[in-house]
Amino acid sequence: MSIPYRIYLDEEQIPKKYYNIRADMPEQHDPLLNPTTDQPATLEDLKPVFCDELAKQELDTTTRYFDIPKPVQEFYKMFRPSPLIRAYNLEKALGTPAKIYYKFEGNNTSGSHKLNSAAAQVHYAKEQGLTSLTTETGAGQWGTALSMACAFYNLDLTVYMVRGSAEQKPYRKSVIETFGADIIPSPSNTTAVGRSILKEHPDTGGSLGCAISEAVETAVNTPNCRYVLGSVLNQVLLHQSIIGLESKAAMDSIDEYPDVVIGCAGGGSNLGGLIAPYMQDKLKERSDVRIVAVEPVSCPSLTRGRYVYDFCDTGKITPLARMYTLGSQFMPSADHAGGLRYHGMSPILSKLYHDGYMEAVSVQQTKVFEAAVLFAKHETILPAPESAHAIRTAIDEAMECKKTGEEKTILFGLTGTGYFDMQAYSSYLAGKMTDYIPSDSDLEAGFNQLPNVESIKSSSSTSVHSMT
Ligand SMILES: Cc1ncc(COP(=O)(O)O)c(C=O)c1O
């Protein structure tokens, strides 16, 4: 069978249901905890922060498939199905016997997979009659995606953007504003938590954890407003399952099945989505596909973090999740892959990794950019630095095949494009990019501040307006 470069599904083949991986997990991850009570967070606990439907999805461990609402299906038609691409030219350049495929999610103005969840989340907010939303953004793709969806559904949006990324990418601000949202570099003096972080670290470049705290604080203090998140949460992995479902349908259509599936992992949403149907096969013992998460050495939550309960944000106002974490107070270095600078990891992926269903590797950013440039030259797509982490590992796997002569089938997620990351590309090309590997004592500083779940009950000072 001759396999085309680009394998497109028909519009009619866009999935009509999301797949909830938790319905097939032999063991569930530990529940989110309400930090004021130390008890599993209930629907009522989550509703003041999240839209009702999303809060329900967050806690649902049994519904295997969720219908994608008709308006969201229509929205998807503006940018889906996304192509599955055979990297013939990269294979040739590497001289590998491996077959490399990638699912390209960058073909929309947000430049990434983030629009898949934004479209769904804003739909549910609109259905509930909310008038505004808040969020955080790291690399800027999520903020852009959400501003696009809010413009479409006519909802107000405030985006807290990690200050370091905002400075590196001024045009992200312009794009987000073009779609009508407000954007505030974080930490900022618009929130109590931002002011207190700035008091302690006046020169900080911020982090996703800080920006989340600010967005949650603003949401709970604004009438008819909720907070939405672009990663980590179960609901987001659920929406992103569309990536994996489409990939599997496209691979099935050419009689292919991957030996290894590779994705970059920030909070885990693209990886959780890409692997969803393959993980289902693995959990049901229908396949022994390898699944590999790739993270930066500078923010190594899976490879060097601890599997414990932690806050999802720096300001300690969110529920606690049991996940691989570097500690909510860990301040990652100013690595260029802003979207991978999160201290924790999706509780679902953390559990699957902990139980041995997944592998994880960490890679240095200079090696990541080397892979990005090679990929761009041969495949003509300029990848986002986040996505290039997956490219790095896919190339490493393919080069291993060159050594062993194995004709493995490799699938990786090309989550987005890097047009706003030219400062990082310039720094790499000028030979100025360095690699930062945190020492054990750097990490220890983050671990030392992990919450003691028992003590949270008695310390009402950390408690949460978000949970009331
Ligand atoms: C292009 C791109 N890929 C990957 C990620 C990582 O996020 P996640 O792990 O949720 O997929 C981001 C996050 O901002 C991103 O912008």
The ligand as an SDF file (V2000), in Angstrom:
LIG
                    3D

 16 16  0  0  0  0  0  0  0  0999 V2000
    2.7020   24.1040   21.4640 C   0  0  0  0  0  0  0  0  0  0  0  0
    2.5580   23.5330   22.8380 C   0  0  0  0  0  0  0  0  0  0  0  0
    2.8250   22.2340   23.0090 N   0  0  0  0  0  0  0  0  0  0  0  0
    2.7530   21.6710   24.2260 C   0  0  0  0  0  0  0  0  0  0  0  0
    2.3870   22.3980   25.3250 C   0  0  0  0  0  0  0  0  0  0  0  0
    2.3730   21.7250   26.6550 C   0  0  0  0  0  0  0  0  0  0  0  0
    1.1260   21.6260   27.2380 O   0  0  0  0  0  0  0  0  0  0  0  0
    0.4140   20.2530   27.5050 P   0  0  0  0  0  0  0  0  0  0  0  0
    1.3880   19.3780   28.2500 O   0  0  0  0  0  0  0  0  0  0  0  0
   -0.7700   20.5800   28.2790 O   0  0  0  0  0  0  0  0  0  0  0  0
    0.0640   19.6790   26.1860 O   0  0  0  0  0  0  0  0  0  0  0  0
    2.0690   23.7560   25.1920 C   0  0  0  0  0  0  0  0  0  0  0  0
    1.6470   24.5580   26.3480 C   0  0  0  0  0  0  0  0  0  0  0  0
    1.5370   25.7510   26.3410 O   0  0  0  0  0  0  0  0  0  0  0  0
    2.1620   24.3320   23.9100 C   0  0  0  0  0  0  0  0  0  0  0  0
    1.8760   25.6230   23.7290 O   0  0  0  0  0  0  0  0  0  0  0  0
  1  2  1  0
  2  3  1  0
  2 15  2  0
  3  4  2  0
  4  5  1  0
  5  6  1  0
  5 12  2  0
  6  7  1  0
  7  8  1  0
  8  9  2  0
  8 10  1  0
  8 11  1  0
 12 13  1  0
 12 15  1  0
 13 14  2  0
 15 16  1  0
M  END
$$$$
